Each structure stands twice: as C-alpha cells, then as structure tokens.
Amino acid sequence: MALPRIGSADMTIDQVAARLKGEIAELDDVRIQVPDTVVCRVDPATLKDVAHRVRDIEGCGYEMLNFIAAVDRGDKLEAVYHLYSFVSNSYLELHVGLPRGKAEVDTVSDVWPAADWHEREAWDMMGIKFLGHPDLRRILLRDDFVGHPLRKDYADLVENHPYA
Amino acid sequence: MPSVFDTPAPDAALQLALDRVKRSEEEGRGSDMEGLAFNQVVVNMGPQHPSTHGVLRLVVTLDGELIKDVIPVIGYLHRCKEKLAERRTYYQYIPIVDRTEYLASMNCEWGYVLTVEKLAGIEPTRRVEFIRVIMAELMRIASHQVAVGTFTADLSPLGTAMAFYTFRDRELILDLLEEASGARMMFNYFRFGGVRYDLPDGWVEKCHALMGKMPKLIDEYEALVKNNAVFLSRCLGKGVITQEDVAEYGITGPNARASGVAYDLRRTRPYSVYPELDFRVCLAEHGDVYDRYQVRIDEMRESVKIVLQCLDMLPDGPVQVGSLRAPYVITPPPGECYVGQENPRGEYGTYIVSDGSRYPYRLKYRDPCFCNLQIFPKLLRGTKIADAVAISGSMDMVLGGIDR
C-alpha cells in the first residue's frame, strides 16, 4: 500500500484541529502550536481507543508515531506521544498524565509498531509501565540497573553500582 | 566462588533468543516440524564487529545460513545525555549535542539550537541562516560519504577502494569546516541566534572551488560500482522497506525516501532559508539496498547545489544577534516545544521542556537511527547472514545517536 502524498489533504492547522475535536470527543484541552502541531490531553484509560481512532481518521490519519517522550511533572509523570500525519502534513501531541505511584498505561505498540522501543525507553528512563507490551525490558541501561534515572527524585546510590 | 573460566550466564537478550529456539523446538515435537529447530544456532554479532559500524549487537538465530530471528541490543554507548542536560545551562550543553550523531555534528547542533531559539523567541540574522545552511549541507555530504564508503566496503574488496575515495574527499570538507570552526569533528560552532565565528578570509572562494570539483568526485564513486555485477547482485531487491513500513516504524531520511516517501523536513516543515533555495527531494521507488545507496549519492549532488547557491546569496552582516554575550545567559520562558530538523539520517529533533530557569527541565532526543533500527528484525528475518551485512550497512547507523 502506498502512502498518501504528503500534504495532499491541503488543510490548515485550524481545520485539522477542528476536525480532530469534532471526530474524537476524548481529546481535552486542544491547543494549536504554530505552525503545524495540535497539542491535546488524553485520559490514560481512553488512550488505546483514541490511538486507534486517531490513526484511522479519514482525511488526516496520524499513521506515523514520531517518538514518545516521558516527562516528570513533579506530582505526575507524563507520556507525550508525538504523531505525524502524511496526508495533512501536521503533527499531533497527545499528553497523557499518569499518577506517580501507579504510572501505568496501555501499550500502543500494536497500533504503531514503532512504539515498541520508545515505550521500552520510557520504562527504562522514567519507570512508566506499558501494560500489554510484548517485551518490556530495559533498553539503554544494563539489565541489572536499579531505578529510573530521569525521575527527578532519583538518587544515585553507591550500592546500586555493582561494579563501582 | 565464581572463576573466570566459568561460562558467564546469558544476559536478557541472549536468554530471550535461546528461549525462542527452545519454544520452536517444543512446538515442532511430534509434528512434521520435528527436528527443524535442532539446527538453529544462536550467534552474537557484535558489539565489536567491523560491519556493525559501532557498538551495535545483534543476537542472531541462524539455521545454516538463513536468519531465523534477530534481537538488536543497544545501549553500549549510552552516555546519559538526557540526564546531563538537566545539570547544565543551555549554553554549556551545545558541545554535548555534537557527540550524539558524531558524523553529522553540525546538523545535530542546529537541531538543538533551533529548538532553544523557538522556545526563547530568538531570530538569527540572515547571514547566520546562510552560514548554517552551508555548514549543514557540507556536513551532509561528508556524512553520506562515510555512509556510502563504509557500506560498499562491507560488500566486497572492490568497495574498500571506494571507501578510500570517499574518505579522501571527506577530509577536504572537514578541512573547510575546521577552518571555519576550529575543530575537525566536534565543532561547538552554533550559538543561540548566531554562530561562533564569522567565515575566515578566503573561505568562500575555497569552498566554491571544492564544490566546483565535487560533482566530478561523486561521478568517480558511481563509476566504481555502478555497473559492477557483484555489487548489483548484492544490492538489488535486498532488504526492501515498503511505504507501509515507513509509516509503521517511523522511518525517516534517505531510508524513507528510497521507498518513495517524500518526507524531507527541509520541504515538508521548512526552516531557515530552505524555501528560498532550489533543490530536489531525491526519491527512489523500490526501497531496496540499492535505492538507499542511490538516494544518498543523489543527495550529495543536491547538497552541492545548495551550498553553491548559498555562497552566491551570502549577505553581509553580523553573525550574532544582540550582544556577543547574549547566548551565554539564556533563560527561555516556561513552556515546551519540539522542533525536527533534517539530518543526513532522517528526522533529528529535540523536545525541550523549560521551567524558566537557566537549565532545561527535560530534554529528549528524537534520533533517526534509533527509530530506523527498529525495523531490523523484520528486514533480516528470512535473509542470508551475508545479506544482513549489506542491509545493515545500507541503513547507515550511528550508534552515538542511538544510544545517546
């Protein structure tokens, strides 16, 4: 299957945002970041459903997962899904806030296979658990590493370093 | 007491591969498939292996020469770059960005500087924009020269000759970059709203002369391999990436364009002065190893054109907005943004969250190689082990970027 020509839908970013708001009611707090990004908030419980629908929307489907960034917001952890739509040539950021003590969210690696490694990285660095992920191992740090170093409360303890 | 002569326990990736072999053995028991898994051998390719171009490790399950399964293992070059950002000022962090994708340092610096400039609302001067495009495109040529040279060197002794040619010419470009920035590979050249030094006297003429010569040199590379039967038989139709794969796995850069996806941020999300420049987005249609090589060769030619245009259009003016001290004390207002930029290997972007202090609150890279590498198991399954080398060479990995 060939991908649609980039930007062939010829929509402005306002039209894209209006379209998204109209089609998917679960997107909260929809904002536009100039020039070409729509930013919104999604409840973790509905993420999987939203992901499927966002990918398959007629006319501006977000077929490509660009990356997942995990951010420590203090009271919560946040997973930021950055998506790209070929047909409307626009980006979509889904911000999913997760409680610190129970940072769990459904995997989207069956929606976009690219999510596989990005989710592993978010687990490795920030300790966000992706439920249903096929192989949630550490990816950049060694297997026996203790803790999730990009959390702001991470303490680098000597006893965590077996080789020190 | 463990001794050095004990066989070390397998790590997680190796154990995973062994488990999969065991499972396929058990599944085959008592059926027509019985004994088929018996011949499977698990081999560690890397992290020290000449054709993995860095410390990439592939845990490969082989059945004779056929690859049954691949598990890439990364992280051997992890240097905590995202954590380092949180303890350094924006300005102090520039040289660290150099060391992510070390074959394209200029482009990486630009990616980071672009994001901070957008956060802080800084507009560089026009002369700066042109200097940046020149540096980035020179770097793109140099980076593709390494990519094409090492890729062909993996294929055959003939290709080793090619690597000599490309590395010879890359040095000419690095000389130019060194003269402008003071360093050969780790430039530390970009500043917020400017560049570190103006171009030295006579640099424009030198660059002009080299770019005039460059198309001929690129012809030379092509002449070496273009009609070579061995080269073609190892490239044509191997490791095909479809357009669907491009979207599913988030593949960008020449690897995506070789499959006919015109995703080039210089055109789809234009930044700097690229809209004013005349160049073509190089595409191919099959997405095989040969097309990925061809797209890189074509892109080198386009980059030469871009540099020549910029040299002609280069305006006069300051190379830093505001005072010379301006880039040292930068405090972007609270907020966050992501800016992607077209690196030689694909979309290289930085996502920065600012809390209004002098330090980035969170910095995250979107590295093209990290995303491109994910498709490896899919590409390699069912191919011969010798093709694995050709395919991984054609994907052009830089482990410094993957592991960060």
Chai-1 contact restraints between the chains, C-beta under 6 A:
chainA,res_idxA,chainB,res_idxB,connection_type,confidence,min_distance_angstrom,max_distance_angstrom,comment,restraint_id
A,M1,B,E244,contact,1.0,0.0,6.0,A-B,restraint_1
A,A2,B,Q243,contact,1.0,0.0,6.0,A-B,restraint_2
A,L3,B,Q243,contact,1.0,0.0,6.0,A-B,restraint_3
A,L3,B,A247,contact,1.0,0.0,6.0,A-B,restraint_4
A,L3,B,V261,contact,1.0,0.0,6.0,A-B,restraint_5
A,I6,B,A262,contact,1.0,0.0,6.0,A-B,restraint_6
A,I6,B,T268,contact,1.0,0.0,6.0,A-B,restraint_7
A,E63,B,A247,contact,1.0,0.0,6.0,A-B,restraint_8
A,M64,B,A247,contact,1.0,0.0,6.0,A-B,restraint_9
A,M64,B,G250,contact,1.0,0.0,6.0,A-B,restraint_10
A,L65,B,G250,contact,1.0,0.0,6.0,A-B,restraint_11
A,F67,B,R366,contact,1.0,0.0,6.0,A-B,restraint_12
A,A69,B,Y351,contact,1.0,0.0,6.0,A-B,restraint_13
A,A69,B,K364,contact,1.0,0.0,6.0,A-B,restraint_14
A,V71,B,V353,contact,1.0,0.0,6.0,A-B,restraint_15
A,V71,B,R362,contact,1.0,0.0,6.0,A-B,restraint_16
A,N89,B,T268,contact,1.0,0.0,6.0,A-B,restraint_17
A,P113,B,E248,contact,1.0,0.0,6.0,A-B,restraint_18
A,P113,B,Y249,contact,1.0,0.0,6.0,A-B,restraint_19
A,A114,B,Y249,contact,1.0,0.0,6.0,A-B,restraint_20
A,A114,B,G250,contact,1.0,0.0,6.0,A-B,restraint_21
A,W117,B,Q374,contact,1.0,0.0,6.0,A-B,restraint_22
A,R137,B,A12,contact,1.0,0.0,6.0,A-B,restraint_23
A,L140,B,G75,contact,1.0,0.0,6.0,A-B,restraint_24
A,L140,B,H78,contact,1.0,0.0,6.0,A-B,restraint_25
A,D143,B,D11,contact,1.0,0.0,6.0,A-B,restraint_26
A,D143,B,A12,contact,1.0,0.0,6.0,A-B,restraint_27
A,P149,B,K83,contact,1.0,0.0,6.0,A-B,restraint_28
